[in-house]
Amino acid sequence: MSTSLMKHVMKKYTLILFVCIAQLGLAQNKIFVKRADEAFAHKDYVTAAYYYDKALGDETATPIGKVPYFSAKRHKAKDGIADVTYRMAESYRLEQNFVFAAKWYRKVMEQHEQAYPLARMWYGDCLRANNQLTDAVNQLQLFVSGNKNNGENLSLGLKALETARYAQAQMAQKQPVTIARMASGFSKDENDFALSRNNGKYWFTATLAEANNGHLNQIYLSGADSLSKRTALSFKADPKNPVNFGAASLEATGARMYLTRWYRQAGKLYAGVYLSRCVDGRWLEPQRLNSFVNADGFVAMQPFVTPDGKTLYFVSDRQGGFGGTDIWKAELNIEGLPMNAVNLGATVNTKADEQAPFYDPKEQRLVYSSKGFTGMGGFDLFESFWIGQEHWSVPRNLGYPYSSTKDDLHYCPDEEAEGVAYVSSDRESDCCLHVFRLHYTKPERVIASATLTGVVLDCDTQNPLAGVEVSLKDLTSRKADLVLSSGTGRYDFKILLNRAYELRLEKSGYFAKVMVLPALAVFKTDTLLNPEICLKMFVVDKPIVIENVLYDFNKAVLKPASFVVLDELVNVLEINPKIRIELSAHTDSMGPDWYNQKLSQQRAQSCVDYILSKGIAADRILAKGYGESMPIAANTLPDGKDNKEGRKLNRRTEFKVLKAN
């Protein structure tokens, strides 16, 4: 065979081999993508990212050269490499590896943004999670400005921008708090979280590579001032169906421990709350709590038991909640078993997820994590105070450094060390929660609620008025409470910070009164004294003089000063919508009777016309002129001389109640 022919044959075989290898590479990539897609569908984002990463390798080494992946589809958006790249970014974001997620979103944004318009928003959100707050705000502002005609995208972008700006503001503030990761000996790829302290020991949850247990979570305890010297609690488990144990909470005696037992199957979380008892220094196998806590078909987890062992707070997505996972509580019987379950309500819970409750019975303070309020991103830590009557105060974000741009959960103060608390956070990790110790200056006690107290009087006698129906309406929740004033005229209500209220007072035979109490940002005392309020008594058909209704001389034209007085009568009519009145005008005896009658009718009508202009219905008020026919004082003195003071009293405007209901 000639040299030229041999070269031609070699080229032909090389080309065939090249094509075969390319086809093999493409087939292999399809397998990677299929595996990744299946993992993504099951919410196994770590596995999904692994296989997408293998599929997105720029090239694969072969014995004869390099074969590019997806070469035939490289420029097609929403197909091939573009779609896999976007799913890679989504996988990293959903597994909360925001550093890698930002890298891949940026690739999508730079090459395929038109096909994947949300890429810029998620890129900005990942920058926020990575504490690149200025860049995050800039990217999110660009996203918002480019989506003003897309309502759904605009709403998402504005929320993300609000979160980034809030994080910026928090990082700029200075709190008398220091925070540092607690010494543990764990690597950044191992979990340690949900720490509490009981009887001088630390109790926490961890996943240790050294445990050789398939990265399962276990409960550990440590007696040292770190988590390094630790002992694992061992509970029986089926090796064919491995489960996690964690998030332990012990009552004060240390004899009962409530914990979470959980596993995942096909991307779904199965979790329940269990009780273990310590007998002769040994922890018995955990027993699943009854359906008050563990409702069939729903998740229950992250228990917190109060020190007295009487109340259990827990997290569940059961029916009756407000969306996602909510905070619930259950009363416990003498055996430590739940007797009921109550959702903490819409003030504490949101449509998003709430988790990891802690409750201090002394301060009546709940601290928990939520994604449903304005925060720095992920789970932020919030506090709310129990104020009685089934009410909690509006939750307050604890702010940086309690909260961060990532997840912050499992707040727990150290009862044995003043000014020390613990939180679990992934702020220094791409994957895992770790325990952080906070040192803080204990703030003055926040008074979240106060007692509003006041007294109702009779306007004429100035005596206390008993039996007045006093109602207080919260202008935020629209809920109202009603009490009757006591024999001393006193009433009391619980009120909250940052809430405006409407106070209404009613009693038969008296004109009702309504007043608005403005919201207060700070309570300086537990009791607020409301100024004394008097109610004006009325008797049907008995006239009441309206002082200082003035007219131009010899005319029916109201002087401007009269409008202020008549506005008060308008207010009475608005607050007392059932009463009908007669408004009357009177003159002195100067001038002819017919003239005085005509003038008084015109003056009464002027007053009524003004009141009607304020929206009072015409069938509720009648104008009546009486002229000089109904004097209340003598127009002349006994000696026949003019009585100026008497005539002044007779020139008056009155009203009387014709019908009270």
N, C-alpha and C positions, 0 to 999 in steps of 0.2 A: 504494500500500500504506500502510495506516495506520501511525502511529508505534507503537502497541501491538502490531500484528501483526509489524512489523519487529523489535521487541524480542524477541518470542516466537521468531521464526525464528532470530535471532542466538543466543539462549540455546540453542536446539536444536542448531545447528551447533557452538557452542562445546563443548557437552557431548559431542557425537559426536567432535570433535577431541580433547578431553581424554581420552576413553576410548581412542581410537586411539593417542595418544601414550603413555598408560599401558601399553597392550598392547605397544607397541614397546619401551618401557623394560624391561618384564618379559622380553620375548624377548631383548633385548640382555643382560640380567643372566644369563639362562640360558646364553648363549654364554660369558660371562665365567666362570661357575661351571664349565661344562664344560671350558674351557681350563685353569682352575685345577686341577680334579680330575685331568685328564690329566697335568699337570706334577707334581702331588703323587704320583701313582702311579709316575712315573719318577724320583722323588726329586729333582726340580728345584724345590727349595723356594723359591728366590728368585722364579722365574717364578710359582709357585703363589701366593705371598703378593701379588705384583703384581696378579694377576687377582682374587683374593679381595677385595683392597682396592678394586678398581674395582666389584665387585659389592656391596660393603658400604657404598658411598657413601650418606649419609643421604637425598640427593635429587639429582635431575638437573635442570639448567636447561633450560627449553623456551621457545619464543617466547611462550607464553601463561601460563606459571606453573610450578609445582613438582610433580613426580610422585614420590611416595615409592617406594622399592624394596621388594619383597617385602611390600607392605602386607597382602595377603591371608593371609600365612603368619607374620606377626610373632610370634604367641604360641604357635606350635607347636614344642615341644622336639624335638630330633633331626630337624628338618626346616627348610628355608628358612633364615632368618637365624640361628637358633641353631646349626645345623650348620655353616654357612659361617663364623660367628664362631669356633667351636671349631677348625675347620680352619685358619683364619687364624692363631690362636694356635699351633697345632701347626707350621705352616710356619715361623713366625718362630723358634720354639724349635729346630727341626731344622736351620735355617740358622744357628743360634747367635746370633741377634739377640735377646738376652734382655730388653732394655729394652722393645721392642715386644711381645715375647711376653708379658711380665708384664702389660702394659696390656690385651691381649685376653683373657688368662686371667681377669683380674679381672672383665671384662665378663661372661664366661660364668659365673663363680662367683657373681656378684651376681644374675643373672637366670635361670640354668638349671642350678644346681649339682646338683639332683636327677637331671637327665638326663645330666649329665657329671660324675660323682663324682670323677674324677681331676683335674679342673680346679684344685682347691685345692692338691693336692700339687704339680702342675707350677707353679702360681703361686708357692708357697713355694720351689721349687727355682730358679725364675728370680730371685727376690729374692736367694737365696744367690749366684747367679752375678753379680748386680749389687752384691754386697758389702753388701746390706741384711740383715745376718746376724741381728740381733735379731728383726726382722719375719719373716724366713724361719723361724726356729725356732718362733716363735709360730704361724704358719700351719701348719707341719708337725705341731706338737703337736695342733692342732685336728683336722687330718686323721687322725692316728693314733687319737685318742680317739673319733672318729666312725666308725672302720672296724675296731673290735676283733672284730667278727663276720664280717669279710671277710678271709680268710687271705691271698689274693693282694694285695689293696690294702694290707693291714697290713704285709706284708713290704716292699713298695715304699716305703711311708711311713717305716718304721723305718730303712731304708737311707738315704733322703734326709735324715732327721733326724740320723742319725749323721754324715753328711757335713757338714751345716750346723754341728753342734756342734763337729766337728773343726776346721772352718774358723775358728770363733769362737776356739777355744783357740790355734790357730796365730797368728792375728792379734794375740792378746794377748801372745805371747812376743816376746822381743827377741833377735835374732841379730846378731852383728857383721858384718852384710852390708848394703851399700847397692845399690840397683838403679835404673837409669834407662834410658829408651829411647835407643838409639844414634842419633846425628845421621845423618840420611840424606837429607833433602829429600823423602822420600816422603810423600804425603798419607795420612790415616787410612783411605782407601778403597783403598790400594794395598798389596799384600803385600810384605814383605821378611823372609826367614826362612832357617833352616838355614845359619848362618854358621860357617865354620871358617877357620883361619889356616894358611897354608903358604908358607914361604920369604918371609916379610915381607909377604904380600898377603892381603887378605880375599877369601874366596870365599863367595858367597851366592846365594840364589834370590830372584827378585822378579817381580812383575807390575806393569808400569808403564803408566799410561794414555797417556803420551807415545809409547810404542813403537808404538801403532796396530796391534797384532797380535791384536786380539780377546781381550784379557785373558789371554793365554797366559803361562805362567811361563818364564823364561829364567835361565840361569846368568850371573852377573856377577862381575867381580873389581875390586877397588879397592886402590890402594896407599897411600892417605891414611889418617888416623886417623878416618875417617868413611866412610860409604857413598855420599857425594854424588858424588865424582869416580869414575865407574865406566865399565867397558867390558863390553859384552855378548859372550858367546861365541855364535857363530852356527853352528848345525848345519843341514844340509839338511832340509827338511820338505815334504811334499806339501801345497800350499795347499788342496786339496780335503779333506784329512784332517789338520787342524792338531793338533799334539801339544805337550805340555809337557815341558820339561827342567828338572831341579833336583836338590836334595839331594845335592850333589857331595861326594865324599870323596877326598882325594889321599894317596898314600903319601909317605914323607919326601922322596924325591928330586924329587917333583913331576912325574915322567914318566908316571904313570898316574893316571887319574881315573875313579872309579866313580860312576855317577849313575843317577837314575831317569828313565825316559821314560814318560809316561802320558797318557791321555785318557779321557773319559767318553762313553759312547754309550747312549742310552735309560736313563739313570740308573745304569748299571753302570760301575765303575772297571776300566780295563785298564792294568796297570802292569808294567814289567819293569826289571831292573837291567842296565845297559850299561857297557862299558869303552871309554874313549877314551885314545889315546896321544898324547903330545906329541913331535913330530918336527921338529927344526929350528925350534923356537919356534911351531909350528902344531899345533893340536889336530885330529886326524883324526876322521872320522865315527865316532860311537859304534857298537860292535858288541855285539849282544845276547849275554849270557852263556849258557852251556849249561844243560841241564835240571836240573843239581844245584841251581841257584839259581832259574831260571825254569821251574818245573814247569808243564806245559800245563794251561790252564784255571784257573790260580790267579794271585793277585797276588804280585809280589815288588817291593820298593821300599826306599828309605831305607838305602842301603849305608853301612857304615863299614869302611874298611880300616885295619889296624894299620900303624904307621909303617914296619915292616920289610917290608910288602907280602906277608906270609905268611898272614894270616887275614882273612876278610871276614865281618863281622856284617851281617845284613840282616833285613828284616821280610817275613813271608809268611803267607797264610792257607791254605797247602797242607795236604794230608793228613798226619797224624801229629802235628798240633798239639793244643792244649788248648782251642781255641775262639777265634773272632775272628782277629786277626792276632797272631802270636807272633814272638819273637826267635829267629833261627837263626844258625848260623855255618858257614863253609866254609873248608877249607884250600885255599890257592892254590898252584899249581905255579910253576915258574920263569918261565912266560909270563904269570903273573897270572890264570890260569883256574882255576875251582873244580874240586876233585877229589872232593868229597863235600858233604854237608849234614847238620848235626846240630841238633836242637832243643835249646835250653838247659835244658829240663826244667820240671817243675811248680813248683819253688821260684821261678823267675823269671817264668814265664808263667802266665796264668790263663784262665778261660773268657771274659773280656772281651778288649779290645784292648791289645796292647803295641806300642810304636813307638819309632823314633828312637834306636837304640843308640849308645853311645859306650863304648869300652873303653881303659883305661890299662894297658898290659902291665907297667909298672914296679910299680904299686900293685895290680895284678890286680883292678882296680875297674871294674865295669860301671855306667854311669848310663844310664837309659832312662826312657821315659814309659809309664804304665799307667793304665787305668781300673778295674783289677780289685782293687785294695787300698783300704783306708780312706784317703781323701784329702780335699782341699778342694773337689773337683768337677772334672769334665772329666778331661783328662790331667794327672796329677801326676808330678813327677820323683822317681825312686827310685834308690838305689844298692845294689849287691850285690857281694860279694867272692868271687872264685874261691878255693876252699880245697882243691882237689885231689880226687882220687878221685871225679870226676864230681859234685862238690858245689859249690853256691853258698850263700853265707850268706843268711839271711832278708832280703828287701829292706826297706830303711828309707826312709821318705819324707823327702826333704831339707827339707821344711817351708817355711814362708813366710820370705823372699820368693822362694826358688827356685820353689816351687809357689804357685799362686794359685787363686781360685775359678773360673777359666776354664782354657783349654788351655795347657799349658807343655811344650815339646818342644825337641829339638835342643840339648841341653846340650853345651858345648864349652869346655874351659879354654884360656886363651891361653898357649901354651908359651913365648911371648916376653915375657910380662909377669907377674910373680909376683902372685898374689892376684887375678887377673882371669879371669872366665869369661863366656860368652855363653849366653843362652837365647832361644828364640823363643816369644812369647806374644801372645794376643789380649786381655790384661787391660785394655788401654786402648782397645779398639776394639769396634765392634759386628759386625765382619765379618772382620777380617784379622789375620794373624800379623805381628808386628814383632820386630826384634832388640833385645834388652835386654842391657846390659852390667852385670855384677855385680862389685863390689869386696868382697873378703872377707879376713878374717884366717884364714890357713891353720890348720886345727885340727891337734892332735896326731894322729898316725897311729892310725886305729882298727884294733885287732887283732881281726879277725873270726874267727880260728881259732887254735888252739893245739895243741901236742903234749902229750898226757897220757902220762906215763911212770911206771913203777913196777917193783917187784921182788917176786917170789914166793919165799917161804922154806918150808922144812920146819919145822912147829911144834915138833917134838921136838929136832931137831939145830940149828935156826936156820941151816942151810946153804942157799944158793940152790938153787932147784928148777927144773931145765930140763925142757922138753917139756910144760909145762902149756898146755892149750888155753884161751886167754883170749879171750873174745868181748865185744864192746861193742855194745849195741843202743841206737840212737837212739829214745827213747820218743815222739818226734813222728812221724817217718817210719816207724818200726818196722823200719828196715833195720839189719842187724848186720854187723860185720866180725870176722874171726877171725884170730888170730895165735898162734904157739907161743912160749912164753918161751925166751929164749936160754940159753946155757950159764951165764950169770951170773944167770939168773932174771928178766931184764928183758923188758918189753913196752912197745910204743909205739902210740898211736892219735892220729889227728887228731880234735879235737872243735870244736864250733861254739858261738858265743854263744847264750844264751837257749835252750839245749837240755838236757834232762835225759837221763841215760844209765843203763843197767843194765849193770854189769860182772859177768861170770860167769867163774869159774876152775874147771877140771876136769882131773883126771889120774887114771888108773887106780890103784886102791889107796889113794886119798885121798878124803876127804869134800869134795864141791864146795862152793864159796862163791859167794854172790851179794850184791852191794851196789849201792845206787842212788846215783848221783852227781847232786846237785842242779844245776839250771841256773844259769849265771853270767851276770850282765848285763855284766860288764867283765872282760877279760883284761888284767892288768897286765904280763904277760910272755908270750913265745911258748911257753914250756915250763912245764907244771904237773907238780909231783912228787906222785904219789899215795903215801900212807903204805904202808910195807911190809905185805904180806898173807901170812899163813902158812896152809898147808893141813895138816890133821891126817891122818896116815897111819893106816890100819886094816888088820888081818889078820882074815880070816874066822875066827870061833869064838874069837878072842882078846878077853877082857873089857877094857873101858875103864871106869875108875871115874868116877862122876858125883859130883863134890865138892858138899858142902853141901845134900844132900837130907836134910831133917830131919823127924822124926816126934815126936808127943807121946810122953811116957815110957810105955813098955810098951803102946803102941797103934799102930794103923796109920793114924792121922790125920795128914795132911801139915801141917806148919807153913807159914804164908803165905810165908815166905822161900824155900821149896822151889819155888814156882810159877815164880819168875824163872829158876831153873836148868833146870827141865823145859821151859820155853818155848824155851830154846836147843836142846834136843833135838828139840822140835817143828819148829824152823826147819831143823835138819839133815835131818829126814825130808822136809820139804816141798821142799827144794832137791835132795835125792837121792831121787827118787820110786821108784827101782827097788830100793832096799835093803829087806830085812826084818831085824828085830832081835829079840833076846830081852832083856827087861829083868828083871834079877834083884835080889833083896834078900838080905842076909846078916845074921846075928846073931853075938854073941860066945857063949861057952860057959856063961854064967850062966843057970840054969834048966834044966828038963828038955828033952831033945832034941825030943820031940813038940810041946812048946809053942813052942820056937824055930822049928821047921819051919812050924807054923801061922801064927805071927806074921810070919815073913818072906814067906810066900805072900800074906798079906793086905796087907802093905806094898807088895810088887811090884804087886799088883793095883790098889792106890790110885794108884800112879804111872801105870799103864797107863790106868786110867779117866780120869784127868786129860788124858792125851795124846789119847785117843779123843774127848774133849769138844772138842778143838781141830780136829777134822775129819780126823784121820789114820785111814785105813781099818783095820778090826779085823784083817784078814788080814796086816797088815804088822808086827804087834807081838805078842809073846808074854810073858805074866807068869810068872815062875818064882821060887819061894822055895827057898833052899838051907839055911836054918837056920844051924847052926854047923858044917856038914859041909865047908866049903871056906875055912878060915882062911888069911889071908895073913901072919899074925904069931902068935906064941905068946900064948896067953891067960894063961899063968903063967910066972914066971921059973924059972930052973934050980933055985933053992932051994925051989920050991913056992909062993912068995908070988904074990899077984895082980899081973898085969902090966896096969896100967890103959892104958898107951899101946898095947899090943898089942891089947887088947879094943876100943879105940876104932877102930883100923884095920880090925878085922874087922866092925864094925858099918858096913856100907857098902851103897851101891846102885850097880849096874853095868849096862852094856849091852854086847852084842856083836853083830856083824853075822853073821847066819845065811846070807844070800844077797845078793850084790852086784849081780846083774843077772838 
